[in-house]
Amino acid sequence: MPVPGRNRAVRYPEFRVSIRTCIFRGGLLALAAAAVLAEAPKATDPQILWQTLLTGGVRAVAARNYPGAEEFLLKALHLTEQFPAGDPRTGTTLNTLGLVYREERKFGDAEKAFEKAMDIFEKAYGPDSLDVGNISYNVASVLMAEGRYDNALPYIQKSQPIYVRILGPQSLKAAGTLCMAGEVYRYQKKFQAAEVPLKQCADVREEAEGIESADLGDALYSLGLVYTQLGRFALADSTLKLTEKIRELTSGVTSPEFADALEAHAAVLKSMNREPEAAREDTMAAAIRRLGKRTK
């Protein structure tokens, strides 16, 4: 049986590294961007100029102006050449730039930026720091987006114990690494290995965020696909049915995520010889797909 859902990106929003956190980690306070940018022409101190450019990049990211953010951050990165070698501000700039590249799907550039940032943070804060955990996750997310699952797994395994130790095993970040590991195993067709981390991830997300959580829906969707591959159709049926309800609430009845869940559930219903129910699910999913094409 083919692996469903191969082309659908899985969201891990809890891992969008906070720009504010990065700035605080470097010992800086974020200024109101309008005020900072107004002072930019007058600023001569590299520290102030760097902060101004970084703040401009952050504002551009918030506005989803990724080309503008890239321009600000490249200027900020050039400015860090005036700082001492290995300065954490250089790592902060590289990490932020990597996040922008990831949003632009410039995965090769993102990976290079993250790797350089990791080298700086490992030397500045230690290999078991939260900064290194975040960067490790970022590298893994890029590698997975490129389909390089074997390469992604070591980075996931590097970040997971850091999150567990610093944030606790019930933290959303620790849970997210479990979901990522489960996704890697699923794409590798190691379905039995995928089941446990996906189930643990789903349990933590439900406990932390409640049943009406898009992140929980993603975890349950992947878990339902794993149950399907393992031939555990009763569990796949109930899991994907719950996924449908969650995605209907969180993404909407016309969303591609809801259509994904409908199609996956229909495949399970067919395996259980429940053809009329499967036909209804497939019909609804097809209508959503047609609507999506017309609105593009």
C-alpha positions in Angstrom: 0.0 0.0 0.0 1.5 3.4 -0.9 2.2 5.9 1.8 -0.5 8.6 1.8 0.2 12.2 2.5 3.7 12.2 1.1 3.5 15.7 -0.4 1.6 17.4 2.4 3.9 19.5 4.6 3.4 18.8 8.3 3.2 21.9 10.5 5.3 22.4 13.6 4.5 26.0 14.5 5.8 25.7 18.1 9.3 25.5 16.5 9.2 28.8 14.7 12.0 30.2 16.8 10.9 33.4 18.4 12.8 36.4 17.1 12.3 38.1 20.4 13.9 35.2 22.2 16.9 35.4 19.9 17.3 39.1 20.7 16.9 38.6 24.4 19.4 35.7 24.3 22.0 38.1 22.9 21.4 40.4 25.8 19.4 43.0 23.9 16.0 44.5 24.4 13.7 44.8 21.3 13.0 48.5 20.5 9.9 49.7 18.8 10.8 49.2 15.2 9.5 52.6 14.0 11.7 54.4 16.5 14.7 52.3 15.7 14.4 52.7 11.9 13.9 56.5 12.3 17.3 56.6 14.1 19.0 54.4 11.5 20.4 57.3 9.4 21.9 58.9 12.5 23.4 55.6 13.9 27.1 55.0 13.6 27.7 52.4 16.3 27.8 48.9 14.7 25.8 47.6 17.7 22.9 50.0 17.1 23.1 49.6 13.3 22.9 45.8 13.7 19.9 46.0 16.0 18.2 48.4 13.6 18.7 46.1 10.7 17.6 43.0 12.7 14.5 44.8 13.9 13.7 45.8 10.3 14.0 42.2 9.3 11.7 41.1 12.1 9.1 43.6 11.1 9.3 42.4 7.5 8.9 38.8 8.6 5.8 39.8 10.6 4.4 41.3 7.4 5.4 38.2 5.4 7.6 40.4 3.3 10.3 37.8 3.0 12.4 39.4 0.3 12.4 42.6 2.4 13.4 40.6 5.5 16.2 38.9 3.5 17.6 42.3 2.4 17.6 43.6 6.0 19.2 40.5 7.4 21.9 40.2 4.8 22.9 43.8 5.6 22.9 42.9 9.3 25.0 39.8 8.6 27.5 41.9 6.7 27.7 44.2 9.7 28.5 41.4 12.0 31.9 41.1 10.3 32.9 44.0 12.6 32.1 41.9 15.7 34.5 39.5 17.3 34.7 36.0 15.7 32.1 33.7 17.0 29.9 36.6 18.4 26.4 35.2 19.3 24.9 38.1 17.4 26.2 36.6 14.2 24.5 33.3 15.2 21.3 35.1 15.9 21.4 36.8 12.5 22.2 33.6 10.7 19.4 31.7 12.4 16.9 34.4 11.6 18.0 34.5 8.0 17.7 30.8 7.8 14.1 31.0 9.0 13.4 33.5 6.2 15.1 31.2 3.6 13.0 28.3 4.9 9.8 30.3 4.4 11.0 31.2 0.9 11.7 27.5 0.2 15.4 28.3 -0.4 16.3 25.1 1.5 19.9 24.9 0.5 20.6 28.5 1.7 18.6 27.8 4.9 20.6 24.7 5.7 23.9 26.6 5.3 22.7 29.5 7.5 21.5 27.1 10.2 24.7 25.1 10.2 26.8 28.2 10.6 24.6 29.5 13.4 24.8 26.1 15.1 28.6 26.2 15.1 28.6 29.6 16.7 26.0 28.7 19.4 27.7 25.4 20.3 30.9 27.3 21.0 29.1 30.2 22.8 26.5 28.4 24.8 27.5 24.7 24.7 26.2 21.8 22.7 23.3 21.1 25.1 21.9 24.6 25.1 18.3 25.5 24.0 19.7 27.5 21.1 21.4 24.4 19.7 18.2 22.4 20.2 16.3 25.0 18.2 18.9 25.1 15.4 19.0 21.3 15.3 15.3 21.2 14.8 15.5 23.9 12.1 18.0 21.9 10.1 15.9 18.8 10.5 12.8 20.7 9.2 14.7 21.8 6.1 16.1 18.3 5.4 12.6 16.8 5.7 11.2 19.4 3.3 13.8 18.3 0.8 12.9 14.6 1.4 16.2 13.8 3.1 14.7 11.9 6.0 17.7 9.8 6.8 19.8 13.0 7.2 17.1 14.7 9.3 16.8 12.0 12.0 20.1 12.7 13.8 19.2 16.4 14.1 15.8 15.4 15.6 17.5 13.1 18.0 19.9 15.9 19.0 17.2 18.4 19.7 14.8 16.0 21.6 16.9 15.4 24.7 17.7 19.1 25.0 14.0 20.0 25.0 13.2 17.2 27.5 15.9 18.3 29.9 15.3 22.0 29.7 11.6 22.3 29.0 10.3 19.0 30.2 8.9 15.9 28.5 5.4 17.3 28.4 6.5 20.5 26.6 5.1 21.1 23.1 8.6 21.4 21.7 9.6 17.9 23.1 6.3 16.6 21.7 7.0 18.2 18.3 10.3 16.3 18.0 8.4 13.1 18.7 6.0 13.9 15.8 8.9 14.7 13.6 10.6 11.4 14.4 7.3 9.6 13.7 7.1 11.3 10.4 10.6 10.3 9.4 9.9 6.7 10.3 6.6 6.8 8.4 8.3 8.1 5.2 10.9 5.4 5.7 8.0 2.9 5.9 9.1 1.9 9.4 5.5 2.0 10.5 5.9 0.1 13.8 8.7 2.5 14.8 6.5 5.5 13.9 3.5 4.5 16.0 4.9 5.2 19.5 6.4 8.7 19.0 3.3 9.8 17.1 1.0 8.5 19.8 3.1 10.2 22.5 3.1 13.5 20.5 -0.7 13.4 20.1 -1.2 12.7 23.8 1.0 15.7 24.8 -0.7 18.0 22.3 -4.2 17.0 23.5 -3.2 17.5 27.1 -1.6 20.9 26.4 -3.9 22.4 23.8 -7.2 20.5 24.0 -9.1 18.6 21.4 -9.7 21.6 19.0 -6.0 21.9 18.1 -4.7 22.0 14.5 -1.4 20.5 15.8 -3.2 17.6 17.4 -5.1 17.1 14.1 -1.7 16.8 12.3 -0.4 14.3 14.8 -3.6 12.2 14.6 -3.6 12.3 10.8 -0.1 10.8 10.7 -1.0 8.3 13.4 -4.1 7.3 11.4 -1.9 6.7 8.3 0.4 4.5 10.3 -2.4 2.4 11.7 -3.7 2.0 8.1 -0.3 0.7 7.0 -0.2 -1.7 9.9 -3.6 -3.1 9.0 -5.1 -1.9 12.3 -8.2 -0.6 10.5 -10.5 -0.1 13.6 -7.9 2.2 15.2 -7.3 4.0 11.9 -11.0 4.5 11.4 -11.5 6.1 14.8 -8.3 8.2 14.6 -9.0 9.6 11.1 -12.6 10.2 12.0 -11.4 12.4 14.9 -8.9 14.0 12.6 -11.7 15.0 10.2 -13.7 16.7 13.0 -10.6 18.6 14.3 -9.6 19.8 10.8 -13.2 20.7 10.0 -13.1 23.0 13.1 -9.6 24.3 12.8 -9.0 24.5 9.0 -12.5 24.6 7.6 -14.6 22.4 5.4 -13.0 23.7 2.2 -9.4 23.2 3.3 -7.0 20.8 1.6 -6.1 19.4 5.1 -9.7 18.4 5.6 -9.7 16.8 2.1 -6.6 14.9 3.0 -8.3 13.4 6.1 -11.4 12.5 4.1 -9.4 10.7 1.5 -7.3 8.8 4.1 -10.5 7.8 6.0 -12.2 6.7 2.8 -9.3 4.4 2.0 -9.7 2.8 5.5 -13.4 2.4 5.0 -12.9 0.6 1.7 -10.5 -1.8 3.5 -13.3 -2.5 6.0 -15.8 -3.1 3.2 -17.8 0.0 4.1 -18.1 1.2 0.5 -21.1 3.5 0.8 -19.4 5.4 3.6 -16.2 5.5 1.7 -17.9 6.9 -1.4 -19.4 9.7 0.6 -16.0 10.7 2.0 -14.4 10.5 -1.5 -17.2 12.6 -3.0 -16.8 15.3 -0.4 -13.0 15.3 -0.9 -13.3 15.6 -4.6 -15.6 18.5 -4.3 -13.1 20.3 -2.1 -10.3 19.6 -4.6 -12.4 21.0 -7.4 -13.3 24.1 -5.4 -9.6 24.6 -4.6 -8.7 24.5 -8.3 -11.3 27.1 -9.2 -10.2 29.5 -6.5 -6.5 29.4 -7.5 
